[in-house]
Amino acid sequence: MKRLTGALVAGFVLAALPASAVAQGQQQRPPRAFNVPTQLNGSDRENYQAVFADLRASNWSSAAARLDAIRPGPLHDVARAMLYTASGSPRVELGPLAELLERAPDLPQAADLARLATLRGATVLPRLPEQQRLAGLAGQPRRARPRPIRGDAVADRLESAIQPLLVGDRPFEAEAILNERGADLSEEARTALRQRIAWVFYLNGYDRDARRIADEARRGPTEYAIHADWVAGLAAWRMGDCAAAADHFGTVASRSGDIELSAAGHYWAARADTACGRPERVQGRLQTAARLNETFYGLLAQSALGIRAVPATLDPLTAEEWREISVYRNVRAAVALAEIGESALADGLIRHQARIGRPNEHEALLHLAARLNLTSAQMWLAHNGPRGTRTAVHNRYPSPSWQPTNGWRVDPALAFAHALQESNFRPEAVSPAGARGLMQVMPGTGRHMARRGGETVTPAQLNIPSINMEYGQTYLEYLRDLPATGGLLPKIIASYNAGPAPIAEWNNRYDQSDPLLFLETIPYWETRGYVPIVLRNYWIYEEQTADRSASRRALAQGMWPRFPGMRGEAAVRIAPRQPVRTAMTGQGGPTTDPGTEQQ
């Protein structure tokens, strides 16, 4: 049978959908946004900026003198709490501690202040607010890696022998060792090793062998059996066996508890049924995938079904919500801190108020965090709330009013999509490898991008949102223009995660006529997951502005989307390469066939 190409399943032929499905319903006009009243005048801002600068520099006496010299304002108690509890700050006697606790028992440092007061001899303290227990709320789905087998000594010994062979692309030797030494393995461990060997067979183009050993693994226990069906489905698809591919993908869809993988199974089963000429099965599979509307393949299914997104922006802070929460000192202080650029301190106050406030105020605090560009607080509130709380999907996708230093040159939605995955929108983030800020720019990359523009940048500056986004977007532009990416959006996203060199290597190894197959064949687990997550983020950001996503439509049609804003067509097709080695006949030697090049 001829290999299945992207062109073969470029579009799904479906029955007409009801208008309600196409339009996804009509939303009411959102409430009018409310402008948060300023809390500080010009001189207050200057004075408090100096106070907090002193506190960060451990200039304790200067900070105390400034606080004594200026009239009491909304940030005095916040600053004094920092001064009294900071490591290395001067000893504070009971009187000032008791006075501060009496005035502001709702501060995040209140428990620490109370402990200090007790050490100083206090016997009566003000009652501190009780903290409510917050529950974890739904988060963005992402495909999970199967959990490793733990506590199996036999499996551990065999793993140490097989793993180097898998890393070295030697699946036949790995399988031989499994057969020779695996008699005492548990079924769980045997299933896991078979699935991993099948995957390396697949990556190297030995599709028949991948299917053979995956067929053994798919009958075993544990989640590795589901992943074995996934490998078997991809290998069958690449061999042109659409019926077997549909069966394997359908099994993944029905058995997997992983929402992202289940959506992938439904979507790929629909592709396989389309290739087999079974349109009566396609629509149901796509509709099931489309209901998983925060997944990569769920959003692709919506495009394939012709479901149009309606604007779904984050609800703005309303005047009524402000009236409810502005009675709290923590809220007013958070606004004041945001006015002077102390976002991390404002973030902490908002989170603490969520813990000590009433459950019905949670949504208002979330809206306030978004209004103040407190992206870390917004993300935390969107993922943690009173039990039973449900927040809208778009609350999990911050859209701050930040601008890169030199203005936007790339689509802000694309930059935000990277920032969400890279740092969870934490401007202060520093990775173990040293990557910094919202878009996790490496200092070396930042310096290289800066030199190209005749500029300089320090590692610390990369934690400033405007600077970080400037060099993040510059790096995206750099990747866009590399021959390895060819200006194709999924490859640019993959390069942002893995670097440009692997992309060039994968271009040489794998056929590129089917973009989704190319993405699912990326050898690196992290990058294979990273690309659909960033694209999913991008598409949801586009929904916030009701943009019709050209990249989503392109992938649903089997085309490669180009980087947004480039001249020319928004998407391209890449013809299958002839000949390409696929090694489908097993160990005896690869054959020449339009498939995926042997790794």
C-alpha positions in Angstrom: 0.0 0.0 0.0 1.2 3.5 -0.7 2.5 5.5 2.2 0.0 8.0 3.6 1.0 11.6 2.9 -0.1 14.9 4.3 -1.8 15.7 1.0 -3.9 12.6 1.2 -5.6 13.8 4.4 -5.2 17.5 3.7 -8.8 18.2 4.6 -11.6 16.2 6.3 -14.8 15.8 4.3 -17.6 16.2 6.8 -21.3 16.6 6.9 -22.6 20.1 7.6 -22.6 21.0 11.2 -25.3 22.8 13.1 -24.9 26.5 13.3 -24.5 26.3 17.1 -21.5 24.0 16.6 -19.9 26.2 14.0 -20.3 29.4 16.0 -19.7 27.8 19.4 -22.6 29.9 20.7 -22.8 33.6 21.2 -21.2 35.2 24.2 -22.6 38.1 26.0 -20.8 41.4 25.8 -18.2 41.4 28.6 -18.5 43.8 31.4 -16.8 47.1 31.0 -13.2 47.3 32.3 -12.6 49.4 35.4 -9.6 51.6 35.9 -8.0 50.9 39.2 -7.6 54.2 41.3 -4.0 55.2 41.9 -2.9 54.9 45.5 0.2 57.1 45.5 1.0 60.7 44.4 4.2 61.6 42.7 6.2 62.3 45.9 4.9 59.2 47.5 6.1 57.1 44.6 9.6 58.6 44.8 9.9 58.2 48.5 8.7 54.6 48.6 10.9 53.7 45.7 13.9 54.9 47.7 12.7 53.0 50.8 12.4 49.7 49.0 15.7 50.2 47.2 17.3 50.6 50.6 15.6 47.5 51.9 16.8 45.4 49.0 20.4 46.8 49.5 20.2 46.0 53.3 20.6 49.7 54.0 18.5 49.3 57.2 19.2 52.6 58.9 18.5 54.6 55.7 15.2 52.8 55.1 14.1 53.4 58.7 15.1 57.1 58.5 13.1 57.5 55.3 10.0 55.9 56.7 10.2 58.1 59.8 10.6 61.3 57.6 7.6 60.8 55.3 4.0 60.9 56.2 2.4 57.5 56.9 1.0 56.0 53.7 -0.3 52.7 52.3 3.1 51.1 52.1 4.5 52.1 55.6 3.4 48.9 57.2 4.6 46.7 54.3 8.0 48.3 54.5 8.3 48.1 58.2 7.3 44.4 58.1 10.1 43.8 55.7 12.5 45.8 57.8 11.6 43.9 61.0 11.8 40.4 59.5 14.6 40.6 57.0 17.6 38.4 57.5 20.4 40.5 59.0 18.2 43.5 59.9 18.6 45.2 63.3 16.9 43.8 66.4 13.4 45.2 67.0 12.0 45.5 70.5 8.5 44.5 71.5 6.9 47.9 71.3 7.3 48.5 67.6 6.5 44.8 66.9 3.3 44.9 68.9 2.2 48.2 67.3 2.7 46.9 63.8 0.8 43.6 64.6 -2.0 45.6 66.1 -2.3 47.8 62.9 -1.7 45.2 60.3 -2.4 41.6 61.4 -3.3 40.7 57.8 0.2 41.2 56.4 2.0 38.1 54.9 4.7 38.5 57.6 2.2 38.6 60.5 3.1 35.1 61.7 6.8 36.0 61.7 6.1 39.2 63.5 4.1 37.4 66.1 6.9 34.9 66.8 9.4 37.7 67.2 7.0 39.5 69.6 6.6 36.3 71.7 10.4 36.0 71.9 10.5 39.6 73.2 8.0 38.7 76.0 4.6 39.4 74.5 1.8 37.5 76.3 -1.2 38.9 74.4 -1.2 39.2 70.6 -3.9 40.2 68.2 -5.7 37.3 66.5 -4.3 36.7 63.0 -6.7 35.9 60.1 -7.3 32.3 59.5 -6.0 31.0 56.2 -8.4 28.9 54.0 -7.0 25.8 52.4 -6.8 26.3 48.6 -7.2 23.4 46.2 -5.4 22.9 43.0 -7.5 23.9 40.0 -7.4 22.5 36.5 -4.3 23.3 34.6 -3.2 23.3 31.0 -3.1 19.6 29.8 0.2 18.3 28.5 1.3 14.9 27.4 2.8 13.0 30.3 5.8 10.7 30.1 5.1 7.1 31.3 6.3 6.7 34.8 9.5 4.7 35.2 9.3 1.3 36.9 10.6 1.6 40.4 11.8 -0.9 42.9 12.5 -3.7 40.5 16.2 -4.9 40.9 16.0 -7.2 37.8 14.7 -4.4 35.7 17.3 -2.0 36.9 20.1 -4.4 35.9 18.7 -5.0 32.5 18.0 -1.3 32.1 21.7 -0.5 32.6 22.6 -2.9 29.7 19.8 -1.8 27.3 19.7 1.9 27.8 23.1 2.7 26.1 22.0 0.6 23.1 18.8 2.6 22.8 20.6 5.9 23.1 23.0 4.6 20.4 20.2 3.6 18.0 20.9 -0.1 18.3 17.4 -1.5 18.8 18.2 -5.0 17.5 20.9 -5.5 20.1 18.6 -4.1 22.8 15.9 -6.6 21.8 18.3 -9.5 21.8 19.4 -8.7 25.4 15.8 -8.4 26.5 15.1 -11.8 25.0 18.2 -13.4 26.5 18.1 -12.0 30.0 14.5 -11.0 30.5 12.9 -14.2 31.8 12.7 -13.0 35.3 11.3 -9.6 34.5 7.9 -8.5 35.8 5.2 -8.0 33.2 5.3 -4.2 34.0 9.0 -4.0 33.4 8.9 -6.1 30.2 6.1 -4.0 28.8 8.1 -0.8 29.5 11.3 -2.1 27.9 9.4 -3.4 24.8 7.7 -0.1 24.3 11.0 1.8 24.5 12.7 -0.6 22.1 9.7 -0.3 19.7 10.1 3.5 19.8 13.7 3.3 18.8 12.9 0.9 16.0 10.4 3.5 14.8 12.8 6.4 15.0 15.3 4.5 12.9 12.7 3.7 10.2 12.3 0.0 11.1 8.5 0.2 11.0 7.8 -3.5 10.6 10.0 -4.3 13.6 8.5 -1.4 15.6 5.0 -2.8 15.0 6.1 -6.4 15.9 7.5 -5.6 19.3 4.9 -2.9 20.0 2.2 -5.5 19.4 3.8 -7.6 22.2 4.0 -4.5 24.5 0.4 -3.3 23.9 -0.9 -6.5 25.5 0.9 -5.8 28.7 -0.1 -3.8 31.8 0.7 -0.2 32.7 0.6 2.9 30.7 3.5 1.7 28.6 1.0 -0.5 26.8 -1.0 2.5 25.6 2.2 4.2 24.4 3.0 1.0 22.6 -0.3 1.3 20.7 0.8 4.9 19.8 4.1 3.7 18.4 2.3 0.9 16.4 -0.1 3.4 15.1 2.6 5.8 13.8 4.5 2.9 12.3 1.4 1.6 10.6 0.5 5.1 9.3 4.0 5.5 7.8 3.7 2.1 6.1 0.4 3.1 4.6 -1.7 0.6 6.6 -4.5 3.0 7.4 -6.8 0.3 8.9 -4.3 -0.9 11.5 -3.3 2.7 12.2 -7.0 3.6 12.9 -7.3 0.6 15.3 -4.2 1.5 17.2 -5.0 5.2 17.5 -8.6 4.4 18.5 -7.2 2.2 21.3 -5.0 5.0 22.5 -8.0 7.4 22.4 -10.2 5.1 24.5 -7.7 3.7 27.0 -5.5 6.7 27.8 -6.2 8.8 30.9 -3.9 11.5 29.5 -6.2 14.1 28.0 -3.6 15.3 25.5 -2.7 11.8 24.3 -6.4 10.8 24.2 -7.1 13.8 21.9 -4.2 12.8 19.7 -5.6 9.3 19.4 -9.0 10.6 18.3 -7.5 13.0 15.8 -5.0 10.5 14.3 -7.7 7.8 14.1 -9.8 10.4 12.1 -6.8 10.9 9.8 -6.5 7.2 9.3 -10.2 6.7 8.7 -10.1 9.5 6.1 -7.2 7.7 4.4 -9.2 4.5 4.4 -12.2 6.1 2.9 -14.4 5.7 5.9 -16.0 9.2 6.3 -18.8 7.9 8.5 -16.3 7.4 11.3 -14.4 10.6 10.9 -16.8 13.2 12.2 -17.5 11.4 15.5 -13.8 11.1 16.2 -13.1 14.7 15.5 -16.1 15.9 17.6 -14.8 13.9 20.5 -11.3 15.4 20.1 -12.8 18.9 19.7 -14.5 18.7 23.1 -11.0 18.5 24.6 -10.6 22.1 23.7 -7.5 23.0 25.6 -5.4 20.4 23.8 -3.3 20.7 20.6 -5.3 18.1 18.8 -8.6 19.2 20.2 -8.0 22.7 18.7 -6.9 21.1 15.4 -10.1 19.1 15.4 -12.1 22.3 15.8 -10.5 23.7 12.7 -11.1 20.5 10.8 -14.8 20.7 11.8 -15.1 24.3 10.8 -15.8 25.4 14.4 -15.0 29.1 14.6 -13.6 30.5 17.8 -15.4 33.4 19.4 -13.5 36.0 21.4 -12.7 34.7 24.9 -10.8 37.3 26.6 -10.1 37.4 30.3 -13.0 39.1 32.1 -11.9 42.5 33.2 -11.9 43.8 36.7 -15.3 45.5 37.3 -16.2 48.4 39.5 -18.3 46.1 41.6 -15.4 43.7 42.1 -13.1 46.6 43.1 -15.6 47.8 45.6 -15.7 44.3 47.2 -11.9 43.9 47.5 -10.6 47.5 47.9 -11.7 47.5 51.5 -8.6 45.3 52.3 -5.3 47.0 53.1 -3.4 44.2 51.3 -5.3 45.0 48.1 -4.6 48.7 48.2 -1.0 48.1 49.1 -0.6 45.7 46.2 -1.9 48.4 43.8 0.6 50.9 45.3 3.4 48.4 45.0 2.6 47.8 41.4 2.6 51.6 40.8 6.3 51.8 41.9 7.4 48.6 40.1 7.6 46.3 43.1 5.7 43.5 41.3 7.1 40.7 43.4 5.9 42.3 46.6 2.5 43.1 45.1 2.3 39.5 43.9 2.9 38.2 47.5 0.2 40.5 48.9 -2.4 39.3 46.4 -1.7 35.7 47.1 -1.8 36.2 50.8 -5.1 38.0 50.5 -6.5 35.1 48.5 -5.6 32.8 51.4 -7.2 34.9 54.1 -10.1 36.4 52.2 -13.5 35.0 51.4 -13.9 32.4 48.8 -16.3 34.5 46.7 -13.5 37.2 46.3 -11.1 34.9 44.5 -12.2 35.8 41.0 -12.0 39.5 41.7 -8.4 39.1 43.0 -7.5 37.1 39.8 -8.9 39.9 37.7 -7.0 42.5 39.7 -3.8 40.6 39.3 -4.4 40.5 35.5 -5.2 44.3 35.5 -1.9 45.1 37.3 0.2 42.8 35.0 1.0 40.6 38.0 1.3 37.6 35.7 2.8 35.2 38.4 -0.1 36.0 40.8 -2.6 35.6 38.0 -1.2 32.2 37.1 -1.1 31.1 40.8 -4.7 32.2 41.3 -5.8 30.5 38.1 -4.4 27.2 39.4 -5.2 27.5 43.1 -8.5 28.5 44.6 -11.2 27.6 47.1 -12.6 24.1 46.7 -15.2 24.0 44.0 -13.9 27.1 42.2 -13.9 27.0 38.4 -12.0 29.5 36.4 -12.3 30.2 32.7 -9.6 28.7 30.4 -8.3 32.1 29.4 -7.5 33.0 33.0 -4.6 30.6 32.6 -3.2 32.6 29.7 -1.9 36.0 30.9 -1.9 38.8 28.3 0.0 41.7 30.0 0.3 45.1 28.5 4.1 44.8 28.3 6.1 45.9 25.3 9.6 44.9 24.2 12.2 47.7 24.5 12.0 48.4 20.8 8.3 47.6 20.3 6.7 44.5 18.9 8.1 43.0 15.7 6.7 39.5 16.1 3.1 38.6 17.0 2.8 39.2 20.8 0.6 36.1 21.0 3.6 34.0 19.8 5.9 35.6 22.3 3.4 35.1 25.1 2.9 31.5 24.0 6.6 30.9 24.6 6.7 32.8 27.9 3.9 30.7 29.3 5.7 27.5 28.5 9.2 28.7 29.3 8.7 30.4 32.7 5.0 30.1 33.5 5.1 33.9 33.1 7.5 34.5 36.0 9.7 37.4 35.2 12.2 36.5 38.0 12.7 32.9 36.8 16.2 31.6 36.5 16.6 28.0 35.3 19.3 25.6 36.6 21.1 26.2 33.3 21.1 29.9 33.8 18.2 30.9 31.4 16.5 34.0 32.6 13.2 35.7 32.6 9.9 35.3 30.8 11.2 33.7 27.7 14.1 32.0 29.4 16.8 33.7 27.4 20.3 32.3 28.0 22.8 35.1 28.9 25.0 34.0 26.0 22.1 34.1 23.5 21.1 37.5 24.9 24.7 38.9 24.4 24.8 37.5 20.9 21.5 39.0 19.9 22.5 42.3 21.6 25.8 42.4 19.6 23.9 42.0 16.4 22.0 45.2 17.2 25.1 47.1 18.5 23.8 46.8 22.1 24.9 45.2 25.4 22.8 43.3 27.9 23.7 41.9 31.4 22.2 38.6 32.8 20.3 40.6 35.5 18.7 42.8 32.8 17.2 39.7 31.2 14.8 39.5 34.2 13.2 42.8 33.2 10.1 42.0 31.1 10.7 44.6 28.4 14.3 43.6 27.9 13.7 39.9 28.0 10.9 40.0 25.4 13.1 42.2 23.2 15.8 39.6 23.0 13.3 36.7 23.0 11.6 38.1 19.9 15.0 38.9 18.4 16.0 35.2 18.9 12.7 34.1 17.3 13.5 36.3 14.3 17.0 34.8 14.1 15.7 31.3 14.1 13.1 32.3 11.5 15.8 33.2 9.0 17.9 30.1 9.4 18.0 27.6 6.5 17.3 24.8 8.9 13.9 26.1 9.9 13.0 27.6 6.5 10.7 30.0 8.2 8.3 27.2 9.1 6.7 28.0 12.5 6.8 24.5 14.1 10.5 24.1 13.3 11.2 27.6 14.7 9.4 26.6 17.9 11.4 23.3 18.0 14.6 25.3 17.5 13.8 27.6 20.4 13.7 24.5 22.7 16.4 22.2 21.2 18.6 24.7 19.3 19.0 24.9 15.5 21.5 22.1 15.0 19.1 19.2 15.8 16.5 20.7 13.4 19.0 20.5 10.5 19.8 16.9 11.4 16.1 15.9 11.6 15.5 17.6 8.2 18.0 15.2 6.7 16.7 12.1 8.5 12.9 12.4 8.2 10.5 13.0 5.4 8.7 16.3 5.8 5.6 16.0 3.6 3.4 15.3 6.7 4.0 18.0 9.3 2.2 16.3 12.1 4.1 13.0 11.5 7.3 15.0 11.5 6.4 16.6 14.8 5.4 13.2 16.3 8.8 11.7 15.2 11.0 14.3 16.9 13.4 12.1 18.9 13.7 14.4 21.9 10.8 13.8 24.4 11.0 17.4 25.7 10.9 19.0 22.2 8.3 16.6 21.0 6.0 17.9 23.7 7.2 21.5 23.6 6.1 22.3 20.0 2.4 21.3 20.4 2.2 23.0 23.8 3.5 26.3 22.4 1.3 26.1 19.4 -1.7 25.3 21.7 -0.8 28.4 23.7 -0.5 30.5 20.6 -3.9 29.4 19.3 -5.6 30.2 22.6 -4.0 33.6 22.6 -5.3 34.1 19.1 -8.8 33.3 20.4 -8.5 36.2 22.8 -8.6 38.5 19.9 -10.8 36.4 17.6 -7.9 36.0 15.1 -8.6 33.3 12.6 -5.5 31.1 13.2 -3.7 30.6 9.9 -1.2 28.2 11.5 -4.0 26.0 13.0 -5.8 25.9 9.6 -2.6 25.0 7.8 -1.8 22.1 10.1 -5.4 20.8 9.9 -4.9 20.8 6.1 -1.6 18.9 6.2 0.5 22.0 5.4 3.4 23.7 7.1 2.5 27.1 8.6 5.1 29.8 8.1 6.2 32.3 10.7 3.5 34.9 11.1 4.1 38.2 9.3 6.4 36.8 6.6 5.7 37.8 3.0 4.0 35.4 0.7 1.8 32.4 1.4 0.9 31.7 5.0 1.5 27.9 4.6 3.4 25.6 2.3 3.4 21.9 1.3 6.6 19.9 1.1 6.7 17.1 -1.4 7.7 13.6 -0.3 11.4 12.9 -0.9 12.2 10.2 -3.3 13.9 7.9 -2.5 13.9 7.8 1.3 15.2 4.9 3.4 12.6 3.4 5.7 14.1 0.0 6.7 10.6 -1.4 6.8 11.7 -5.0 5.9 13.4 -5.6 9.3 17.0 -6.3 10.1 17.9 -7.7 6.8 18.4 -4.2 5.3 16.5 -1.1 4.5 14.4 -0.8 1.4 13.9 2.3 -0.8 10.4 3.7 -0.3 8.7 7.1 0.2 8.8 7.1 4.0 11.0 8.3 6.8 14.7 8.3 6.5 16.6 5.9 8.8 18.1 7.5 11.8 
